Each structure stands twice: as C-alpha cells, then as structure tokens.
Amino acid sequence: MTTESDPNWIAEVRATLAAGGLVEPPEWVRERARELFSVRARSSPQPAPTASPPLLDRVRASLVLDSRRPGLAHAGVRSAGVVDGPWQLLYRGGDVDVDLLVRPNQDGRTLNVRGQAMSLVSESVGVGVVEASPSDGPRKLHGPATRSAVEASGEFALSNLKRGRYDVLLRFGAHEIELSGVEF
C-alpha cells in the first residue's frame, strides 16, 4: 500500500504512535548508525562537484491535463468527439513539461502520438530518445518498445501504437522523465 493510494496513512501512523506500537531498535542498529554519522562528521567536507552531472536523474511525471475529461476543454481543444478524435495530454516531471497530442488512426485500433518536451528552466531539453512500452502485462527484458528520437527542439513522434496503457520514458543524457500508465 502506498501513500498515493491510501490518504488515511497519516491517521494510521498517529494511531500507532498513540498506542505505543513502536519499539526501540536493537543496540547493534543504534551502534551502526552512530558509526555512520561519526565517520561523516570526522571527514572533511568535500565541495560538491559542479562539472559532472549525477549518474542518473529520473523523475516521475504527473498528469496535469487530459482534454478527454469533461469540463477541461480549453481554447483550441474541442470537447465534442474527443474519444474518437485527437486529444491532448500534458504531464509535468520536475522542471520539464511533456505535451502529447494523440491522433487515432482510421483503423480504430492504432494511433499516432506527437509530443514535445519543454524545459521550464532552460531553452531546451536537448536531444534524446523516447520509448513507449505496454504496461498491461508482464514485461520482457527486451520487450516490444516503440522508440523514437527526441529532436533538439524537444519534439518526437510515436507512430502506430496500439490502443492501451503505456509506460513512456524520455531520456536526455543522464536525465529521464517517466510517464507511467499513460492511457492511449
């Protein structure tokens, strides 16, 4: 159970604290913690490296706008026929917005996605790769992911995706934006 799925978790924590349900950790755990903190305190502070980026920075994006939801039609987004017609999804992950325009194909089973990743703090996110993997079943190690390049402008396209739920991952060097469970 996660805190996102159960908003009553704080009440459970308070009840556990009030009932005295917490116990002291074993002495070996406290001793190990003392050792770890004393080693850090004794070591001289090192300046943080500014030239090299972190090994990997992955951010999970949140859905900000889904034009298929009633009452959310904004200027330029039609609400009528949105199930069968094109729709827009907007995600925010850290300092990057990911805008997706989804257009169903004539066959009714597949669709095309045009997207753009836009940095909120710099001029562009840079070049990269985007991949969409079905999230409805067990994943294979090298499963059937649809992959595309992300241009310097942040634009990308995913063609002929089957309708369904996807996990979308955008990679820009060591920076990754994860869109989980996107319903196309």
LOSEKOL-890702 format. One record per atom (N, C-alpha, C): y, x, z; atom name. Coordinates in Angstrom, 2 decimals, padded with zeros to 5 digits. Layout:
# LOSEKOL-890702
+---------+---------+---------+------+
!   north !    east !      up ! guza !
+---------+---------+---------+------+
!       Y !       X !       Z !   CA !
...
+---------+---------+---------+------+
//
This chain:
# LOSEKOL-890702
+---------+---------+---------+------+
!   north !    east !      up ! guza !
+---------+---------+---------+------+
! -001.17 !  000.85 !  000.00 !    N !
!  000.00 !  000.00 !  000.00 !   CA !
!  001.23 !  000.90 !  000.00 !    C !
!  002.16 !  000.62 ! -000.87 !    N !
!  003.38 !  001.40 ! -000.94 !   CA !
!  004.54 !  000.60 ! -000.42 !    C !
!  005.62 !  001.30 ! -000.11 !    N !
!  006.81 !  000.62 !  000.39 !   CA !
!  007.44 ! -000.25 ! -000.67 !    C !
!  007.23 !  000.08 ! -001.98 !    N !
!  007.79 ! -000.75 ! -003.03 !   CA !
!  007.11 ! -002.10 ! -003.09 !    C !
!  005.79 ! -002.15 ! -002.79 !    N !
!  005.07 ! -003.41 ! -002.90 !   CA !
!  005.10 ! -004.22 ! -001.61 !    C !
!  005.48 ! -003.63 ! -000.46 !    N !
!  005.49 ! -004.34 !  000.81 !   CA !
!  006.81 ! -004.11 !  001.52 !    C !
!  007.74 ! -005.07 !  001.42 !    N !
!  009.03 ! -004.88 !  002.06 !   CA !
!  008.98 ! -004.98 !  003.58 !    C !
!  007.85 ! -005.38 !  004.14 !    N !
!  007.73 ! -005.53 !  005.60 !   CA !
!  007.24 ! -004.26 !  006.28 !    C !
!  007.17 ! -003.15 !  005.57 !    N !
!  006.63 ! -001.93 !  006.15 !   CA !
!  007.44 ! -001.44 !  007.33 !    C !
!  008.76 ! -001.61 !  007.31 !    N !
!  009.57 ! -001.14 !  008.43 !   CA !
!  009.27 ! -001.93 !  009.70 !    C !
!  008.97 ! -003.23 !  009.54 !    N !
!  008.60 ! -004.05 !  010.70 !   CA !
!  007.27 ! -003.56 !  011.29 !    C !
!  006.34 ! -003.16 !  010.43 !    N !
!  005.07 ! -002.63 !  010.91 !   CA !
!  005.26 ! -001.32 !  011.65 !    C !
!  006.14 ! -000.46 !  011.15 !    N !
!  006.42 !  000.81 !  011.83 !   CA !
!  007.03 !  000.55 !  013.20 !    C !
!  008.00 ! -000.36 !  013.26 !    N !
!  008.63 ! -000.70 !  014.55 !   CA !
!  007.61 ! -001.27 !  015.53 !    C !
!  006.72 ! -002.13 !  015.05 !    N !
!  005.70 ! -002.72 !  015.92 !   CA !
!  004.76 ! -001.65 !  016.45 !    C !
!  004.39 ! -000.70 !  015.61 !    N !
!  003.52 !  000.39 !  016.04 !   CA !
!  004.22 !  001.24 !  017.10 !    C !
!  005.50 !  001.54 !  016.89 !    N !
!  006.25 !  002.31 !  017.88 !   CA !
!  006.36 !  001.56 !  019.20 !    C !
!  006.66 !  000.25 !  019.14 !    N !
!  006.82 ! -000.55 !  020.35 !   CA !
!  005.51 ! -000.69 !  021.11 !    C !
!  004.39 ! -000.74 !  020.41 !    N !
!  003.09 ! -000.91 !  021.05 !   CA !
!  002.53 !  000.40 !  021.59 !    C !
!  003.21 !  001.50 !  021.34 !    N !
!  002.72 !  002.79 !  021.81 !   CA !
!  001.52 !  003.26 !  021.02 !    C !
!  001.44 !  002.88 !  019.76 !    N !
!  000.30 !  003.22 !  018.92 !   CA !
!  000.32 !  004.64 !  018.39 !    C !
!  001.35 !  005.41 !  018.69 !    N !
!  001.42 !  006.79 !  018.22 !   CA !
!  000.92 !  007.72 !  019.31 !    C !
!  000.26 !  008.80 !  018.91 !    N !
! -000.25 !  009.77 !  019.87 !   CA !
!  000.32 !  011.14 !  019.53 !    C !
!  000.31 !  012.03 !  020.52 !    N !
!  000.77 !  013.39 !  020.32 !   CA !
! -000.20 !  014.12 !  019.39 !    C !
!  000.31 !  014.99 !  018.51 !    N !
! -000.60 !  015.75 !  017.65 !   CA !
! -001.35 !  016.80 !  018.49 !    C !
! -002.48 !  017.25 !  017.99 !    N !
! -003.22 !  018.30 !  018.72 !   CA !
! -002.38 !  019.56 !  018.85 !    C !
! -002.71 !  020.36 !  019.84 !    N !
! -001.94 !  021.58 !  020.13 !   CA !
! -001.94 !  022.53 !  018.93 !    C !
! -003.05 !  022.64 !  018.20 !    N !
! -003.10 !  023.56 !  017.06 !   CA !
! -002.11 !  023.16 !  015.97 !    C !
! -001.85 !  021.85 !  015.80 !    N !
! -000.90 !  021.38 !  014.80 !   CA !
!  000.52 !  021.77 !  015.23 !    C !
!  000.82 !  021.56 !  016.52 !    N !
!  002.16 !  021.93 !  017.01 !   CA !
!  002.38 !  023.44 !  016.93 !    C !
!  001.35 !  024.23 !  017.23 !    N !
!  001.48 !  025.69 !  017.16 !   CA !
!  001.71 !  026.14 !  015.73 !    C !
!  001.00 !  025.56 !  014.79 !    N !
!  001.18 !  025.91 !  013.37 !   CA !
!  002.59 !  025.56 !  012.91 !    C !
!  003.12 !  024.43 !  013.35 !    N !
!  004.49 !  024.06 !  012.99 !   CA !
!  005.49 !  025.05 !  013.57 !    C !
!  005.27 !  025.47 !  014.82 !    N !
!  006.16 !  026.48 !  015.43 !   CA !
!  006.15 !  027.77 !  014.62 !    C !
!  004.95 !  028.20 !  014.18 !    N !
!  004.83 !  029.43 !  013.39 !   CA !
!  005.60 !  029.31 !  012.08 !    C !
!  005.43 !  028.18 !  011.40 !    N !
!  006.10 !  027.99 !  010.12 !   CA !
!  007.62 !  028.02 !  010.29 !    C !
!  008.13 !  027.34 !  011.30 !    N !
!  009.57 !  027.31 !  011.49 !   CA !
!  010.11 !  028.64 !  011.98 !    C !
!  009.35 !  029.37 !  012.80 !    N !
!  009.85 !  030.65 !  013.28 !   CA !
!  009.87 !  031.69 !  012.17 !    C !
!  008.92 !  031.65 !  011.24 !    N !
!  008.92 !  032.56 !  010.09 !   CA !
!  010.14 !  032.30 !  009.23 !    C !
!  010.46 !  031.05 !  009.00 !    N !
!  011.64 !  030.71 !  008.20 !   CA !
!  012.92 !  031.16 !  008.90 !    C !
!  012.97 !  030.99 !  010.20 !    N !
!  014.18 !  031.36 !  010.94 !   CA !
!  014.38 !  032.87 !  010.94 !    C !
!  013.27 !  033.64 !  011.02 !    N !
!  013.39 !  035.10 !  011.04 !   CA !
!  013.72 !  035.70 !  009.69 !    C !
!  013.26 !  035.06 !  008.63 !    N !
!  013.52 !  035.62 !  007.31 !   CA !
!  015.00 !  035.45 !  006.98 !    C !
!  015.53 !  036.45 !  006.33 !    N !
!  016.95 !  036.38 !  005.97 !   CA !
!  017.14 !  035.35 !  004.88 !    C !
!  018.23 !  034.59 !  004.95 !    N !
!  018.44 !  033.57 !  003.92 !   CA !
!  018.63 !  034.20 !  002.55 !    C !
!  017.90 !  033.69 !  001.59 !    N !
!  018.00 !  034.16 !  000.21 !   CA !
!  018.89 !  033.20 ! -000.57 !    C !
!  019.81 !  033.73 ! -001.37 !    N !
!  020.61 !  032.81 ! -002.18 !   CA !
!  019.73 !  032.11 ! -003.19 !    C !
!  020.00 !  030.86 ! -003.41 !    N !
!  019.22 !  030.08 ! -004.37 !   CA !
!  019.47 !  030.61 ! -005.77 !    C !
!  018.41 !  030.79 ! -006.56 !    N !
!  018.61 !  031.26 ! -007.93 !   CA !
!  019.33 !  030.20 ! -008.74 !    C !
!  020.33 !  030.63 ! -009.46 !    N !
!  021.09 !  029.68 ! -010.26 !   CA !
!  020.76 !  029.78 ! -011.74 !    C !
!  020.21 !  030.91 ! -012.16 !    N !
!  019.97 !  031.11 ! -013.59 !   CA !
!  018.69 !  030.43 ! -014.06 !    C !
!  017.68 !  030.35 ! -013.20 !    N !
!  016.42 !  029.77 ! -013.66 !   CA !
!  016.28 !  028.33 ! -013.17 !    C !
!  015.82 !  027.44 ! -014.04 !    N !
!  015.63 !  026.03 ! -013.66 !   CA !
!  014.38 !  025.87 ! -012.81 !    C !
!  014.20 !  024.74 ! -012.16 !    N !
!  012.97 !  024.52 ! -011.40 !   CA !
!  011.77 !  024.52 ! -012.33 !    C !
!  010.58 !  024.76 ! -011.76 !    N !
!  009.39 !  024.80 ! -012.60 !   CA !
!  009.19 !  023.49 ! -013.35 !    C !
!  009.33 !  022.37 ! -012.66 !    N !
!  009.19 !  021.08 ! -013.31 !   CA !
!  009.98 !  020.06 ! -012.51 !    C !
!  010.80 !  019.31 ! -013.19 !    N !
!  011.61 !  018.28 ! -012.55 !   CA !
!  011.26 !  016.96 ! -013.21 !    C !
!  010.43 !  016.14 ! -012.52 !    N !
!  010.02 !  014.85 ! -013.08 !   CA !
!  010.69 !  013.73 ! -012.27 !    C !
!  011.29 !  012.80 ! -013.01 !    N !
!  011.96 !  011.66 ! -012.41 !   CA !
!  011.33 !  010.38 ! -012.95 !    C !
!  011.04 !  009.44 ! -012.06 !    N !
!  010.53 !  008.14 ! -012.49 !   CA !
!  011.73 !  007.22 ! -012.70 !    C !
!  011.84 !  006.67 ! -013.89 !    N !
!  012.96 !  005.81 ! -014.23 !   CA !
!  012.72 !  004.38 ! -013.76 !    C !
!  013.81 !  003.67 ! -013.53 !    N !
!  013.76 !  002.27 ! -013.12 !   CA !
!  014.34 !  001.40 ! -014.22 !    C !
!  013.76 !  000.22 ! -014.38 !    N !
!  014.25 ! -000.73 ! -015.37 !   CA !
!  015.59 ! -001.30 ! -014.90 !    C !
!  016.60 ! -001.18 ! -015.75 !    N !
!  017.94 ! -001.69 ! -015.45 !   CA !
!  018.20 ! -003.00 ! -016.18 !    C !
!  017.72 ! -003.09 ! -017.44 !    N !
!  017.97 ! -004.27 ! -018.25 !   CA !
!  016.78 ! -004.55 ! -019.14 !    C !
!  016.37 ! -005.82 ! -019.18 !    N !
!  015.37 ! -006.30 ! -020.12 !   CA !
!  015.98 ! -007.54 ! -020.76 !    C !
!  016.34 ! -007.46 ! -022.03 !    N !
!  017.04 ! -008.57 ! -022.68 !   CA !
!  016.15 ! -009.80 ! -022.86 !    C !
!  014.84 ! -009.70 ! -022.59 !    N !
!  013.95 ! -010.86 ! -022.67 !   CA !
!  014.09 ! -011.78 ! -021.47 !    C !
!  014.67 ! -011.28 ! -020.39 !    N !
!  014.83 ! -012.11 ! -019.19 !   CA !
!  015.95 ! -013.11 ! -019.39 !    C !
!  015.71 ! -014.37 ! -019.03 !    N !
!  016.75 ! -015.39 ! -019.22 !   CA !
!  017.98 ! -015.08 ! -018.38 !    C !
!  019.14 ! -015.38 ! -018.96 !    N !
!  020.40 ! -015.18 ! -018.25 !   CA !
!  020.94 ! -013.77 ! -018.32 !    C !
!  020.23 ! -012.87 ! -019.00 !    N !
!  020.68 ! -011.49 ! -019.09 !   CA !
!  021.21 ! -011.14 ! -020.47 !    C !
!  021.41 ! -012.12 ! -021.32 !    N !
!  021.90 ! -011.83 ! -022.67 !   CA !
!  023.34 ! -011.36 ! -022.60 !    C !
!  023.59 ! -010.17 ! -023.08 !    N !
!  024.93 ! -009.59 ! -023.11 !   CA !
!  025.46 ! -009.65 ! -024.54 !    C !
!  026.67 ! -009.21 ! -024.70 !    N !
!  027.28 ! -009.20 ! -026.03 !   CA !
!  026.40 ! -008.41 ! -026.98 !    C !
!  026.08 ! -009.00 ! -028.11 !    N !
!  025.27 ! -008.31 ! -029.11 !   CA !
!  023.78 ! -008.48 ! -028.93 !    C !
!  023.33 ! -009.10 ! -027.82 !    N !
!  021.92 ! -009.29 ! -027.59 !   CA !
!  021.65 ! -010.79 ! -027.59 !    C !
!  020.90 ! -011.25 ! -028.57 !    N !
!  020.62 ! -012.69 ! -028.66 !   CA !
!  019.49 ! -013.06 ! -027.72 !    C !
!  019.64 ! -014.21 ! -027.05 !    N !
!  018.60 ! -014.64 ! -026.14 !   CA !
!  017.58 ! -015.53 ! -026.83 !    C !
!  017.95 ! -016.24 ! -027.87 !    N !
!  017.02 ! -017.12 ! -028.57 !   CA !
!  016.07 ! -016.29 ! -029.42 !    C !
!  014.79 ! -016.60 ! -029.34 !    N !
!  013.80 ! -015.92 ! -030.16 !   CA !
!  013.54 ! -014.49 ! -029.75 !    C !
!  013.89 ! -014.14 ! -028.52 !    N !
!  013.75 ! -012.75 ! -028.10 !   CA !
!  012.29 ! -012.34 ! -027.95 !    C !
!  011.39 ! -013.30 ! -027.70 !    N !
!  009.98 ! -012.96 ! -027.57 !   CA !
!  009.44 ! -012.46 ! -028.90 !    C !
!  009.83 ! -013.11 ! -029.99 !    N !
!  009.34 ! -012.71 ! -031.30 !   CA !
!  010.28 ! -011.75 ! -032.01 !    C !
!  011.51 ! -011.71 ! -031.62 !    N !
!  012.49 ! -010.87 ! -032.29 !   CA !
!  012.68 ! -009.56 ! -031.55 !    C !
!  013.62 ! -008.76 ! -031.96 !    N !
!  013.87 ! -007.49 ! -031.28 !   CA !
!  014.42 ! -007.73 ! -029.87 !    C !
!  014.11 ! -006.82 ! -028.97 !    N !
!  014.66 ! -006.87 ! -027.62 !   CA !
!  015.00 ! -005.47 ! -027.16 !    C !
!  015.80 ! -005.40 ! -026.11 !    N !
!  016.30 ! -004.13 ! -025.60 !   CA !
!  015.84 ! -003.92 ! -024.17 !    C !
!  015.44 ! -002.68 ! -023.87 !    N !
!  015.09 ! -002.27 ! -022.51 !   CA !
!  015.96 ! -001.07 ! -022.17 !    C !
!  016.52 ! -001.07 ! -020.97 !    N !
!  017.33 !  000.06 ! -020.52 !   CA !
!  016.77 !  000.55 ! -019.20 !    C !
!  016.47 !  001.85 ! -019.15 !    N !
!  015.94 !  002.49 ! -017.96 !   CA !
!  016.91 !  003.56 ! -017.49 !    C !
!  016.93 !  003.80 ! -016.17 !    N !
!  017.72 !  004.90 ! -015.61 !   CA !
!  016.80 !  005.76 ! -014.77 !    C !
!  016.78 !  007.04 ! -015.09 !    N !
!  015.98 !  008.01 ! -014.35 !   CA !
!  016.85 !  009.19 ! -013.97 !    C !
!  017.29 !  009.23 ! -012.72 !    N !
!  018.18 !  010.30 ! -012.28 !   CA !
!  019.49 !  010.20 ! -013.01 !    C !
!  019.86 !  011.25 ! -013.72 !    N !
!  021.13 !  011.28 ! -014.45 !   CA !
!  020.94 !  011.05 ! -015.94 !    C !
!  019.85 !  010.34 ! -016.30 !    N !
!  019.57 !  010.05 ! -017.71 !   CA !
!  019.29 !  008.56 ! -017.88 !    C !
!  019.93 !  007.95 ! -018.87 !    N !
!  019.63 !  006.58 ! -019.28 !   CA !
!  018.76 !  006.64 ! -020.52 !    C !
!  017.75 !  005.78 ! -020.58 !    N !
!  016.87 !  005.70 ! -021.74 !   CA !
!  016.98 !  004.27 ! -022.28 !    C !
!  017.52 !  004.15 ! -023.48 !    N !
!  017.75 !  002.86 ! -024.13 !   CA !
!  016.67 !  002.68 ! -025.19 !    C !
!  015.93 !  001.56 ! -025.13 !    N !
!  014.86 !  001.28 ! -026.09 !   CA !
!  015.16 ! -000.01 ! -026.83 !    C !
!  015.05 !  000.03 ! -028.15 !    N !
!  015.16 ! -001.16 ! -028.98 !   CA !
!  013.78 ! -001.39 ! -029.58 !    C !
!  013.17 ! -002.53 ! -029.23 !    N !
!  011.80 ! -002.83 ! -029.63 !   CA !
!  011.84 ! -003.89 ! -030.74 !    C !
!  011.21 ! -003.56 ! -031.88 !    N !
!  011.17 ! -004.48 ! -033.02 !   CA !
!  009.71 ! -004.75 ! -033.38 !    C !
!  009.25 ! -006.00 ! -033.19 !    N !
!  007.88 ! -006.34 ! -033.61 !   CA !
!  007.74 ! -006.25 ! -035.12 !    C !
!  006.56 ! -005.83 ! -035.56 !    N !
!  006.26 ! -005.77 ! -036.99 !   CA !
!  005.79 ! -007.14 ! -037.47 !    C !
!  005.72 ! -007.32 ! -038.79 !    N !
!  005.33 ! -008.59 ! -039.39 !   CA !
!  003.91 ! -009.00 ! -039.02 !    C !
!  003.03 ! -008.03 ! -038.74 !    N !
!  001.64 ! -008.38 ! -038.43 !   CA !
!  001.48 ! -009.04 ! -037.07 !    C !
!  002.51 ! -008.97 ! -036.20 !    N !
!  002.47 ! -009.60 ! -034.90 !   CA !
!  001.68 ! -008.84 ! -033.85 !    C !
!  000.97 ! -007.80 ! -034.23 !    N !
!  000.17 ! -007.02 ! -033.29 !   CA !
!  000.79 ! -005.68 ! -032.95 !    C !
!  001.65 ! -005.18 ! -033.81 !    N !
!  002.25 ! -003.86 ! -033.58 !   CA !
!  003.76 ! -003.98 ! -033.56 !    C !
!  004.39 ! -002.91 ! -033.12 !    N !
!  005.85 ! -002.89 ! -033.06 !   CA !
!  006.36 ! -001.46 ! -033.20 !    C !
!  007.64 ! -001.36 ! -033.47 !    N !
!  008.32 ! -000.07 ! -033.57 !   CA !
!  009.36 !  000.01 ! -032.47 !    C !
!  009.50 !  001.19 ! -031.90 !    N !
!  010.47 !  001.42 ! -030.83 !   CA !
!  011.41 !  002.53 ! -031.27 !    C !
!  012.68 !  002.24 ! -031.23 !    N !
!  013.71 !  003.27 ! -031.45 !   CA !
!  014.39 !  003.44 ! -030.11 !    C !
!  014.59 !  004.67 ! -029.72 !    N !
!  015.18 !  004.92 ! -028.42 !   CA !
!  016.17 !  006.05 ! -028.43 !    C !
!  016.91 !  006.13 ! -027.34 !    N !
!  017.84 !  007.23 ! -027.17 !   CA !
!  017.94 !  007.54 ! -025.69 !    C !
!  017.81 !  008.83 ! -025.36 !    N !
!  018.01 !  009.31 ! -024.00 !   CA !
!  019.42 !  009.87 ! -023.92 !    C !
!  020.18 !  009.38 ! -022.95 !    N !
!  021.59 !  009.79 ! -022.82 !   CA !
!  021.85 !  010.34 ! -021.43 !    C !
!  022.38 !  011.54 ! -021.38 !    N !
!  022.72 !  012.15 ! -020.10 !   CA !
!  024.01 !  011.55 ! -019.55 !    C !
!  024.02 !  011.31 ! -018.26 !    N !
!  025.22 !  010.79 ! -017.60 !   CA !
!  026.15 !  011.91 ! -017.13 !    C !
!  025.65 !  013.16 ! -017.17 !    N !
!  026.45 !  014.28 ! -016.65 !   CA !
!  026.79 !  015.35 ! -017.68 !    C !
!  026.11 !  015.33 ! -018.82 !    N !
!  026.41 !  016.33 ! -019.83 !   CA !
!  026.46 !  015.65 ! -021.19 !    C !
!  026.78 !  016.43 ! -022.20 !    N !
!  026.95 !  015.85 ! -023.53 !   CA !
!  025.64 !  015.37 ! -024.14 !    C !
!  024.53 !  016.09 ! -023.91 !    N !
!  023.26 !  015.65 ! -024.48 !   CA !
!  022.11 !  016.09 ! -023.58 !    C !
!  020.96 !  015.47 ! -023.79 !    N !
!  019.78 !  015.85 ! -023.02 !   CA !
!  019.05 !  017.01 ! -023.68 !    C !
!  019.35 !  017.28 ! -024.93 !    N !
!  018.69 !  018.35 ! -025.66 !   CA !
!  017.47 !  017.83 ! -026.41 !    C !
!  016.84 !  018.73 ! -027.15 !    N !
!  015.66 !  018.35 ! -027.92 !   CA !
!  014.47 !  018.27 ! -026.99 !    C !
!  013.46 !  017.52 ! -027.41 !    N !
!  012.28 !  017.37 ! -026.58 !   CA !
!  011.20 !  016.60 ! -027.30 !    C !
!  010.33 !  016.01 ! -026.50 !    N !
!  009.20 !  015.25 ! -027.00 !   CA !
!  009.08 !  013.97 ! -026.18 !    C !
!  008.68 !  012.89 ! -026.84 !    N !
!  008.38 !  011.64 ! -026.14 !   CA !
!  006.96 !  011.25 ! -026.50 !    C !
!  006.22 !  010.73 ! -025.50 !    N !
!  004.88 !  010.24 ! -025.79 !   CA !
!  004.64 !  008.95 ! -025.02 !    C !
!  003.92 !  008.04 ! -025.66 !    N !
!  003.57 !  006.75 ! -025.07 !   CA !
!  002.06 !  006.65 ! -025.02 !    C !
!  001.52 !  006.42 ! -023.82 !    N !
!  000.07 !  006.27 ! -023.62 !   CA !
! -000.22 !  004.90 ! -023.05 !    C !
! -001.24 !  004.23 ! -023.54 !    N !
! -001.58 !  002.93 ! -022.97 !   CA !
! -001.88 !  003.07 ! -021.48 !    C !
! -001.35 !  002.15 ! -020.68 !    N !
! -001.58 !  002.24 ! -019.24 !   CA !
! -002.53 !  001.17 ! -018.74 !    C !
! -003.19 !  000.43 ! -019.65 !    N !
! -004.06 ! -000.66 ! -019.26 !   CA !
! -005.50 ! -000.28 ! -019.00 !    C !
! -005.86 !  000.94 ! -019.14 !    N !
! -007.26 !  001.27 ! -018.96 !   CA !
! -007.43 !  002.68 ! -018.48 !    C !
! -008.68 !  003.11 ! -018.39 !    N !
! -008.92 !  004.49 ! -017.98 !   CA !
! -008.37 !  005.45 ! -019.03 !    C !
! -007.78 !  006.52 ! -018.54 !    N !
! -007.18 !  007.50 ! -019.46 !   CA !
! -008.15 !  008.62 ! -019.75 !    C !
! -008.18 !  009.03 ! -020.99 !    N !
! -008.94 !  010.20 ! -021.37 !   CA !
! -008.04 !  011.41 ! -021.19 !    C !
! -008.65 !  012.57 ! -021.04 !    N !
! -007.87 !  013.78 ! -020.85 !   CA !
! -006.90 !  014.01 ! -021.99 !    C !
! -007.37 !  013.85 ! -023.19 !    N !
! -006.51 !  013.98 ! -024.37 !   CA !
! -006.53 !  012.64 ! -025.09 !    C !
! -006.10 !  011.61 ! -024.38 !    N !
! -006.18 !  010.23 ! -024.86 !   CA !
! -005.27 !  009.95 ! -026.04 !    C !
! -005.36 !  008.72 ! -026.51 !    N !
! -004.61 !  008.32 ! -027.70 !   CA !
! -003.14 !  008.09 ! -027.38 !    C !
! -002.38 !  009.15 ! -027.29 !    N !
! -000.95 !  009.02 ! -027.04 !   CA !
! -000.21 !  009.07 ! -028.37 !    C !
!  000.81 !  008.23 ! -028.50 !    N !
!  001.68 !  008.28 ! -029.65 !   CA !
!  002.81 !  009.23 ! -029.30 !    C !
!  003.08 !  010.19 ! -030.15 !    N !
!  004.03 !  011.25 ! -029.84 !   CA !
!  005.10 !  011.34 ! -030.91 !    C !
!  006.31 !  011.72 ! -030.48 !    N !
!  007.42 !  011.88 ! -031.42 !   CA !
!  008.40 !  012.90 ! -030.86 !    C !
!  009.16 !  013.49 ! -031.75 !    N !
!  010.20 !  014.44 ! -031.34 !   CA !
!  011.43 !  013.68 ! -030.85 !    C !
!  012.13 !  014.29 ! -029.90 !    N !
!  013.43 !  013.79 ! -029.46 !   CA !
!  014.47 !  014.71 ! -030.08 !    C !
!  015.36 !  014.14 ! -030.86 !    N !
!  016.40 !  014.92 ! -031.54 !   CA !
!  017.44 !  015.41 ! -030.53 !    C !
!  018.30 !  016.31 ! -030.98 !    N !
!  019.37 !  016.83 ! -030.11 !   CA !
!  020.30 !  015.72 ! -029.63 !    C !
!  020.43 !  014.65 ! -030.41 !    N !
!  021.25 !  013.51 ! -030.01 !   CA !
!  020.56 !  012.64 ! -028.97 !    C !
!  019.28 !  012.93 ! -028.67 !    N !
!  018.52 !  012.14 ! -027.72 !   CA !
!  017.74 !  011.01 ! -028.38 !    C !
!  017.85 !  010.87 ! -029.71 !    N !
!  017.20 !  009.77 ! -030.40 !   CA !
!  015.74 !  010.10 ! -030.72 !    C !
!  014.91 !  009.04 ! -030.70 !    N !
!  013.49 !  009.18 ! -031.02 !   CA !
!  012.98 !  007.85 ! -031.55 !    C !
!  011.79 !  007.88 ! -032.16 !    N !
!  011.17 !  006.67 ! -032.70 !   CA !
!  009.67 !  006.73 ! -032.46 !    C !
!  009.09 !  005.60 ! -032.06 !    N !
!  007.65 !  005.45 ! -031.90 !   CA !
!  007.24 !  004.32 ! -032.83 !    C !
!  006.37 !  004.62 ! -033.79 !    N !
!  006.01 !  003.63 ! -034.81 !   CA !
!  004.63 !  003.06 ! -034.59 !    C !
!  004.49 !  001.78 ! -034.95 !    N !
!  003.22 !  001.08 ! -034.98 !   CA !
!  002.44 !  001.13 ! -033.67 !    C !
!  003.13 !  000.91 ! -032.56 !    N !
!  002.46 !  000.79 ! -031.27 !   CA !
!  001.83 ! -000.59 ! -031.18 !    C !
!  000.61 ! -000.67 ! -030.67 !    N !
!  000.01 ! -001.98 ! -030.44 !   CA !
!  000.70 ! -002.59 ! -029.23 !    C !
!  000.85 ! -003.92 ! -029.25 !    N !
!  001.45 ! -004.60 ! -028.10 !   CA !
!  000.63 ! -004.30 ! -026.86 !    C !
!  001.33 ! -004.11 ! -025.74 !    N !
!  000.64 ! -003.83 ! -024.49 !   CA !
!  001.53 ! -003.10 ! -023.51 !    C !
!  000.90 ! -002.55 ! -022.50 !    N !
!  001.60 ! -001.84 ! -021.43 !   CA !
!  001.42 ! -000.34 ! -021.66 !    C !
!  002.54 !  000.40 ! -021.57 !    N !
!  002.52 !  001.83 ! -021.85 !   CA !
!  003.22 !  002.62 ! -020.75 !    C !
!  002.75 !  003.85 ! -020.57 !    N !
!  003.47 !  004.83 ! -019.78 !   CA !
!  004.15 !  005.76 ! -020.78 !    C !
!  005.46 !  005.86 ! -020.68 !    N !
!  006.24 !  006.66 ! -021.62 !   CA !
!  006.78 !  007.87 ! -020.87 !    C !
!  006.63 !  009.05 ! -021.47 !    N !
!  007.09 !  010.29 ! -020.85 !   CA !
!  007.98 !  011.03 ! -021.83 !    C !
!  009.21 !  011.32 ! -021.40 !    N !
!  010.14 !  012.12 ! -022.21 !   CA !
!  010.23 !  013.49 ! -021.57 !    C !
!  010.10 !  014.55 ! -022.38 !    N !
!  010.16 !  015.93 ! -021.89 !   CA !
!  011.29 !  016.67 ! -022.57 !    C !
!  012.13 !  017.29 ! -021.76 !    N !
!  013.23 !  018.14 ! -022.23 !   CA !
!  013.13 !  019.45 ! -021.47 !    C !
!  012.38 !  020.40 ! -021.98 !    N !
!  012.17 !  021.65 ! -021.26 !   CA !
!  011.42 !  021.37 ! -019.96 !    C !
!  012.01 !  021.74 ! -018.82 !    N !
!  011.38 !  021.52 ! -017.53 !   CA !
!  011.75 !  020.16 ! -016.94 !    C !
!  012.52 !  019.37 ! -017.65 !    N !
!  012.97 !  018.07 ! -017.17 !   CA !
!  012.12 !  016.97 ! -017.81 !    C !
!  011.57 !  016.06 ! -016.99 !    N !
!  010.77 !  014.95 ! -017.50 !   CA !
!  011.26 !  013.64 ! -016.93 !    C !
!  011.27 !  012.61 ! -017.78 !    N !
!  011.62 !  011.26 ! -017.38 !   CA !
!  010.39 !  010.39 ! -017.63 !    C !
!  009.92 !  009.71 ! -016.60 !    N !
!  008.72 !  008.89 ! -016.70 !   CA !
!  009.10 !  007.41 ! -016.62 !    C !
!  008.64 !  006.65 ! -017.61 !    N !
!  008.81 !  005.20 ! -017.63 !   CA !
!  007.39 !  004.62 ! -017.46 !    C !
!  007.13 !  004.06 ! -016.32 !    N !
!  005.77 !  003.58 ! -016.02 !   CA !
!  005.63 !  002.09 ! -016.30 !    C !
!  004.52 !  001.72 ! -016.93 !    N !
!  004.19 !  000.33 ! -017.16 !   CA !
!  005.17 ! -000.44 ! -018.02 !    C !
!  005.66 !  000.18 ! -019.08 !    N !
!  006.60 ! -000.49 ! -019.98 !   CA !
!  005.83 ! -001.53 ! -020.80 !    C !
!  006.29 ! -002.76 ! -020.75 !    N !
!  005.64 ! -003.86 ! -021.46 !   CA !
!  006.26 ! -004.01 ! -022.84 !    C !
!  005.47 ! -003.66 ! -023.87 !    N !
!  005.92 ! -003.81 ! -025.24 !   CA !
!  005.23 ! -004.99 ! -025.87 !    C !
+---------+---------+---------+------+
//
